[in-house]
């Protein structure tokens, strides 16, 4: 999780670097969460990066943690559910 509250400015190069990092993490099964982003940072990231692995942004660290926890619980529930039997034709 990146707490972006103290990042006052981000340029296109930095935005693309974060997108690349998010892609790399995604391939490892990890999601990059960005919390408390300042408006300018959010605006640049939203316009430069068309990458769902970096979005959405969270207004607070707590909101990001809760979203990550909900995703984790959903994934764990799916892993526990038995696969439906396959029909043979």
Secondary structure as GFF3:
##gff-version 3
##sequence-region A 1 89
A	DSSP	beta_strand	2	3	.	.	.	ID=ss1
A	DSSP	alpha_helix	12	27	.	.	.	ID=ss2
A	DSSP	beta_strand	34	35	.	.	.	ID=ss3
A	DSSP	alpha_helix	39	48	.	.	.	ID=ss4
A	DSSP	beta_strand	57	58	.	.	.	ID=ss5
A	DSSP	alpha_helix	61	80	.	.	.	ID=ss6
###
